[in-house]
Amino acid sequence: DAGITQSPRHKVTETGTPVTLRCHQTENHRYMYWYRQDPGHGLRLIHYSYGVKDTDKGEVSDGYSVSRSKTEDFLLTLESATSSQTSVYFCAISESRGNSPLHFGNGTRLTVT
Amino acid sequence: TQLLEQSPQFLSIQEGENLTVYCNSSSVFSSLQWYRQEPGEGPVLLVTVVTGGEVKKLKRLTFQFGDARKDSSLHITAAQPGDTGLYLCAGLDYGQNFVFGPGTRLSVLP
């Protein structure tokens, strides 16, 4: 299995508080992604990174920011959490773009009350 | 935005039965991947299909990519309880990112 660790695995927070989720990889893959998974919507891309300090927006980026200061770490921040951001968040990595397989972490379940 | 639909949404069958799940879009994708996801885990890649009309077999699983590259199917022969999970299709969009369908949740009863 690809070495991808997400932390925390579970978090409950209150509306309006900042939250940071961490993704750590040991595969030295260039590309990293943050997805959210909600019933009926599948996985939706939030942000992705194509290198250190190089990031771009995905389909549902509003309310989220990311940072990648090292190859192995990709952080997702909710500046002011809202109830609509209650979801399961998955980090993924890939060696290249296109048909390169995505390797996923085991997710972070975030509940915003 | 390119969208993918999957059907059925839920499927519950007995061990040994055959089944087919579908992934459809009105858009053309340059390639398509199938993933399986188990509870509490991330999706795991099963296959990538690239060419229209392509058929790939993985043991009891057969994957087909439509001729027009707008749809795909996954057929499982003699389903086993270990096949239980959420099956997701993902199409490669023009921005080189994968768009995921909502999934088919399969339950195979012993």
Interface residues (C-beta under 8 A of the other chain):
Chain A: I4 Y35 P39 G40 H41 G42 L43 R44 L45 Y48 G58 E59 F90 A92 R97 G98 N99 P101 L102 H103 F104 G105 N106 G107
Chain B: T1 L4 S31 Q33 Y35 G40 E41 G42 P43 V44 L45 T48 V50 L88 A90 L92 Q96 N97 F98 V99 F100 G101 P102 G103
